[in-house]
Amino acid sequence: MPSLASGLLLNVLIFLAAAVLIVPVFKRLGLGEVLGYLAAGVVIGPSVLALVPDAQGVLQFSQVGIVLLLFVIGLELKPSRLRVMRKAVFGFGSLQVSVTTLLLALTAWWLGLSPAAAIVVGFSLGLCSTPLVLHLLGERKELQTRHGRHAFALLLFQDLAAIPVLAVVPLLAADALMTNGAAPLLREVILAAGAFAGLIVGGRFLLRPLFHYAAATRSREVFAGTALLVVIGAALLMELAGLSMALGAFIAGVLLADSEYRHNIEADIEPYRGLLLGLFFMAVGMMAEIGLLAEIPLVVLGLTLGLVLLKALSLLIATRLYGGSWKEATNLAVLLSQGGEFGFVLLSAAAAALLDQALVSLLILVISLSMVVTPLLFQLHVHGLRRLYAPTRAKPTYDSPRDESPQIIIAGFGRFGQIMGRALQGLKIPYTVLDINAEQVEVVRRYGNKVYYGDASRIDLLKAAGADKARVLVIAVGDPEASMRIVEQARRQFPHLKLYARARNRYHAHLLMRAGVTHIVRELLPASLELTRDALIGLGIPPDQAQHTIDTFRPHDEEALMRQLEVFGNEKKQIQTIQEAARELEALYEADEDIATRVEEIPPRPH
C-alpha cells in the first residue's frame, strides 16, 4: 500500500508531466500559457482521465498562487499611487459591477430564477478572474497601460465587493436575517473591520523590523521564509475574519511597496508564484464537468456565449459611461468577459438553499468555459486571425558573455551607456556590456561594439561577464525597477564591485542611496545646469558669474537631496522640505553680492 508521501509525490508528478507536455504545445500555437494549463487540468481531471480525482482540494490549495500574485502586485503599488487610483477603483469599479450585475440578474430572472437567486447568480457571474486577466496583461506587458490600470482597478473593486456578498449569502440561505435580525451580519462586519485595521497598523510597525532582522542573517533561505511567512500570515488573518485571503496578501504587499527590501522579496517569491498560479489554472480545468457538455451541449455553449456577450456589453456600456474611449472599452470587454474564481465560491455558498446543486454545477462549467474562451478572444483581438496561423517568432535567447577580464561592466547600452563606452574604448580600458533590449543590441553591434544580450540582474550572466573579477559596475539602465534589481543582486553576490549608477530622477536617486549606492549621477542634472548657465550668459551675465551661480546651486541641491532622503516615504514632510530648500536657495542667492548684483544688471526686456 503506497504511503501518503508517495501518493502526494505521484500527484505532483502528474501535474508536472501534464504541464510540461501540454503547456508548451499551446504556447507554440500562440495560444498562451493559461489556456495550456486549463487544458492540462481538463485532461488529468475527473471528467477525462481522472488521474487526480480531488479537483476541489487542489483548487483550494492552489488559491495560494492567487495570494502570491496579489502580494507581488501590492509590492508594485505604493500607497501614494493607490490613493491616486481610488477614483478608478470605486468610481469605475462600482459602475461596472452595477451594470453587469443588473444585466445578468435580469436575464437570470427572465429564465425563471427567484429575485434573490437571480441577484446572487448575476453578481457571481459578473465577477472576473483576477489571476487570468493579470496573467494575460503581464504576458503582454500591458499592466501599466490605461486599460491595464482600469482592469486592475476593476478587479480590485470586485474582490472588495465580493466580501460583504460572501458574508450575506449564507445568511440568506439560512434565513438568518429573518430569525436573528441584522446581528450576525453586524458581527461579521465588525470582525472584518478589526482584522483589516489590525493588519494595516501591525504591518506598518512590524514588517520593516522583521525583514531587517531576516536580512541581517545574510541567509537567502531565511529571507525567503520570512517573505512567505508574511504573505501566508496576512492571508490567513483575513480568511479567519471572513475576508479574502488575496486581499490580505495585497495589503501586505502595499505596506512593503516603499520598503528597501521590495525587490529582494519579489525575486524570492516569484518562483513559488508562477508554479502555484499554473496549478490554480489546472485546478479550474479539473473542476469543469465535461460530462454536462456532452449531455446538453447546446445549453452549456449557449449559456457560455450569453455570459461572454452580456459581460462584454456591460463593459462597453460602463467604460463609455465612465468616459473611456472605444478602443479602451473594447480592450476591457475582451479581457474581462469571463467568469471568475470567486464565482465558484459564491455559487457553492448559495447551493445550500438559494440554488439547486445541478444549476450550480452547470454555472461552474459555464464559468470554466468562459475562462477558456478569454485567452482565445484576447489573442484574436490583439493579433488578428492570421496570428494564430502564422509561425511564431522565436524569442531571442540570452547571449553567454565571455569573461575577458574586464575592469568595468556596463549594464544598459542606450544613449547614456554608449557615451561612457566610447570614452573607455578611446582609453583602451577593457569593458563588457550587457543590455536586455535585443533590438538595441543588434543595432549597436552593427557599429562594431561588443555588446551581449542579457539581463544584468541575473547572477549567472553577471558572473559569466566577469563580475567576480571586474572592479566597477555601471548601472546605466533607464528603468528604475530594473536598476534596483541589478543593484541588489550585485551588492549581495559581488560586494567587491564599486557601483556607479544613473538615476532617472530624484526619487530614483533616493532609492539608490537607500540601497547603499554612493556614486550616482542624475541623468538630466549636468545637462540642465549647463543649459541654465548658457541661458544666463544669454541674458547678459558674464560667463564667470554664470558659472559661479551654477557652482552655488549644485552643493545646495545635493544637501537638499540628502535632507529629503531622511523623510523618504513621508509625502507631507517631503513637500515641506522641498519648499524650505527653495526658500533657502533664494536667500543664498540674495546673500551673495556678486550674484545679486549681476541679476540686477540684467537689461530690461525690450518693448
Residue pairs with C-beta under 8 A, 6 or more apart in sequence:
2 10
11 52
14 44
14 51
14 52
15 44
15 52
15 279
15 282
18 40
18 41
18 43
18 44
18 282
19 36
19 37
19 40
19 278
19 282
21 40
22 36
22 39
22 40
22 43
23 33
23 36
23 37
23 40
23 278
24 36
25 36
26 32
26 33
26 35
26 36
26 39
27 33
27 36
28 392
29 388
29 392
30 379
30 383
30 387
30 388
30 390
30 392
31 375
31 376
31 379
31 388
32 136
32 139
32 375
32 378
32 379
33 135
33 139
33 278
34 132
34 135
34 136
34 281
34 375
35 372
35 375
35 376
37 278
37 281
37 282
37 285
38 281
38 282
38 284
38 285
38 368
38 371
38 372
39 285
39 372
40 282
40 285
41 55
41 281
41 282
41 283
41 284
41 285
41 286
41 287
41 288
42 48
42 285
42 286
42 288
42 290
43 49
43 285
44 51
44 52
44 282
44 286
45 51
45 52
45 55
45 285
45 286
45 287
45 288
46 53
46 55
46 286
46 289
47 286
47 288
47 289
47 290
47 291
48 290
52 58
52 286
55 283
55 286
55 287
56 287
58 279
58 282
58 283
58 286
59 280
59 283
59 284
59 286
59 287
59 344
61 279
61 283
62 276
62 279
62 280
62 282
62 283
63 245
63 246
63 280
63 341
64 232
64 235
64 276
65 131
65 273
65 275
65 276
65 277
65 278
65 279
65 280
66 130
66 131
66 245
66 246
66 277
66 280
66 341
67 231
67 232
67 235
67 245
67 246
67 248
67 249
68 231
68 249
68 269
68 272
68 273
68 276
68 277
69 130
69 131
69 134
69 135
69 246
69 273
69 277
70 130
70 246
70 247
70 249
70 250
70 253
71 231
71 234
71 249
71 250
71 252
71 253
71 269
72 253
72 266
72 269
72 270
72 273
73 134
73 152
73 250
73 253
74 249
74 250
74 251
74 252
74 253
74 254
74 255
74 256
74 257
75 253
75 254
75 256
75 257
75 262
75 265
75 266
76 253
76 257
77 85
77 253
77 254
77 257
78 254
78 257
78 258
79 254
79 255
79 257
79 258
80 571
82 254
85 149
85 153
88 149
88 150
88 153
89 153
89 156
89 157
89 160
90 157
91 322
92 150
92 153
92 154
92 157
92 318
92 319
92 322
93 153
93 154
93 156
93 157
93 158
93 160
93 161
94 157
94 161
95 318
95 321
95 322
96 154
96 157
96 314
96 315
96 318
96 319
97 123
97 126
97 157
97 158
97 161
99 314
99 317
99 318
99 321
100 122
100 126
100 310
100 311
100 314
100 315
100 318
101 119
101 122
101 123
101 126
102 122
103 122
103 310
103 313
103 314
104 121
104 122
104 123
104 125
104 126
104 307
104 310
104 311
104 314
105 118
105 119
105 121
105 122
105 123
106 118
106 122
107 122
107 306
107 310
108 117
108 118
108 121
108 122
109 115
109 118
113 121
114 354
116 172
116 354
117 350
117 354
117 355
120 165
120 169
120 172
120 346
120 347
120 350
120 354
120 355
121 347
121 350
121 355
121 363
123 165
123 346
124 339
124 342
124 343
124 346
124 347
124 350
124 363
125 307
125 311
125 339
125 343
125 363
125 366
125 367
126 158
126 311
126 314
127 158
127 162
127 339
127 340
127 342
127 343
127 346
128 154
128 155
128 158
128 311
128 336
128 338
128 339
128 340
129 338
129 339
129 340
129 341
129 371
129 374
130 155
130 158
130 159
130 246
130 340
130 341
131 277
131 280
131 281
131 341
132 281
132 338
132 340
132 371
132 374
132 375
133 151
133 155
133 335
133 336
133 374
134 143
134 152
134 155
135 277
136 335
136 374
136 375
136 378
137 143
137 148
137 151
137 152
137 335
140 382
142 148
143 149
143 152
146 324
146 328
147 328
147 331
147 332
147 335
150 319
150 324
150 328
150 332
151 332
151 335
151 336
154 332
154 336
156 250
158 340
158 342
159 244
159 246
159 247
159 250
159 342
160 247
162 244
162 342
162 345
162 346
163 192
163 242
163 243
163 244
163 247
164 189
165 346
166 242
166 342
166 345
166 346
166 349
167 185
167 188
167 189
167 192
167 242
168 185
169 346
169 349
169 350
169 354
170 176
170 349
170 352
171 177
171 184
171 185
172 350
172 353
172 354
173 349
173 350
173 352
173 353
173 354
174 352
174 353
175 353
176 184
177 184
177 185
188 242
191 241
191 242
192 241
192 242
192 243
194 241
195 237
195 238
195 240
195 241
195 243
196 238
196 241
196 243
196 251
198 237
199 234
199 237
199 238
199 248
199 251
199 252
200 251
200 255
203 234
203 251
203 252
203 255
203 256
204 255
207 230
207 252
207 255
207 256
207 259
208 259
208 261
210 226
210 230
211 223
211 226
211 227
211 256
211 259
211 261
211 265
214 222
214 223
214 225
214 226
215 223
215 261
215 264
217 223
220 268
223 264
223 265
223 268
224 268
224 269
227 265
227 268
227 269
228 269
228 272
230 252
230 256
231 249
231 252
231 269
234 248
234 249
234 251
234 252
235 245
235 246
235 248
235 249
236 245
236 248
237 248
238 244
238 245
238 247
238 248
238 251
239 245
239 248
244 342
256 262
256 265
258 568
258 569
259 265
260 511
260 514
260 515
263 481
263 484
263 485
263 488
264 488
264 492
267 485
267 488
267 489
280 341
284 341
284 368
284 371
285 368
285 372
287 344
287 364
287 368
288 364
288 365
288 368
288 369
289 361
289 364
289 365
290 365
292 300
292 361
292 362
292 365
293 300
293 301
293 365
293 369
299 362
300 362
300 365
300 366
300 369
301 369
303 362
303 363
303 366
304 366
304 369
304 370
304 373
307 337
307 339
307 366
307 367
307 370
308 337
308 338
308 370
308 373
308 377
309 337
311 333
311 336
311 337
311 338
312 333
312 334
312 337
313 333
315 329
315 332
315 333
315 336
315 337
316 329
316 330
316 333
319 328
319 329
319 332
319 333
320 326
320 329
324 332
330 381
331 381
334 374
334 377
334 378
334 381
335 374
335 378
337 370
337 373
337 374
337 377
338 367
338 370
338 371
338 373
338 374
339 366
339 367
339 368
339 370
339 371
340 367
340 371
343 363
343 364
343 367
344 364
344 367
347 355
347 360
347 363
347 364
348 360
350 360
351 357
351 360
379 387
379 388
380 387
380 388
396 438
396 453
398 452
398 453
398 454
398 455
398 458
398 461
399 452
399 453
399 454
400 452
400 464
401 432
401 434
401 452
401 454
401 461
401 464
401 465
401 466
402 464
403 464
403 465
403 466
403 469
404 430
404 432
404 466
405 430
405 466
405 469
405 470
406 430
406 431
406 432
406 465
406 466
406 469
406 470
407 429
407 430
407 431
407 470
407 471
407 472
408 424
408 429
408 430
408 431
408 432
408 470
408 471
408 472
408 473
408 474
409 431
409 432
409 433
409 434
409 456
409 462
409 465
409 466
409 467
409 470
409 472
409 473
409 474
410 417
410 420
410 421
410 431
410 432
410 433
410 434
410 474
410 476
411 417
411 434
411 435
411 456
411 473
411 474
411 475
411 476
411 477
411 486
412 434
412 435
412 436
412 456
412 475
412 476
412 477
412 478
412 502
413 421
413 433
413 435
413 440
413 441
413 444
413 449
413 451
413 476
414 435
414 437
414 440
414 476
414 477
414 478
416 476
416 478
416 502
416 523
417 433
417 435
417 474
417 476
418 444
418 449
420 474
420 476
421 431
421 433
421 449
424 431
425 431
432 450
432 452
432 465
432 466
432 470
433 449
433 450
433 451
433 452
434 451
434 452
434 453
434 454
434 455
434 456
434 461
434 462
434 465
435 441
435 444
435 451
435 452
435 453
435 454
436 453
436 454
436 455
436 456
436 477
436 482
438 453
441 451
441 452
441 453
444 451
445 451
452 461
452 465
454 461
454 465
455 461
456 462
456 475
456 477
456 486
457 482
457 485
457 486
457 489
458 489
459 489
459 493
462 489
462 490
462 493
462 494
463 493
467 473
467 490
467 493
467 494
467 497
468 494
470 497
471 496
471 497
471 498
472 497
472 498
472 499
472 500
473 486
473 490
473 494
473 497
473 498
473 499
473 500
474 500
474 501
474 502
475 483
475 486
475 487
475 490
475 499
475 500
475 501
475 502
475 517
476 502
477 483
477 486
477 502
478 502
478 504
478 523
479 504
480 504
480 507
480 508
480 511
483 501
483 502
483 504
483 508
483 512
484 511
484 512
484 515
487 499
487 501
487 512
487 515
487 517
488 515
490 497
490 499
491 499
491 515
491 516
498 519
499 517
499 518
499 519
500 517
500 519
500 520
500 521
501 512
501 517
501 519
501 520
501 521
502 520
502 521
502 523
503 509
503 512
503 520
503 521
503 522
503 523
504 522
504 523
505 522
505 524
506 522
506 561
506 564
509 520
509 522
509 561
510 561
510 564
510 565
510 568
512 520
513 520
513 565
514 565
514 568
525 557
529 550
529 553
529 554
530 550
532 550
533 543
533 546
533 547
533 549
533 550
534 546
536 545
536 546
536 549
537 543
537 546
539 602
540 601
540 602
540 603
541 549
541 598
541 599
541 601
541 602
542 598
545 594
545 595
545 598
548 594
548 595
549 589
549 595
552 588
552 589
552 592
552 595
553 585
556 581
556 584
556 585
556 588
557 581
560 577
560 578
560 581
560 584
563 577
563 581
564 574
564 577
564 578
564 581
567 573
567 574
567 577
568 574
589 595
589 596
589 599
590 596
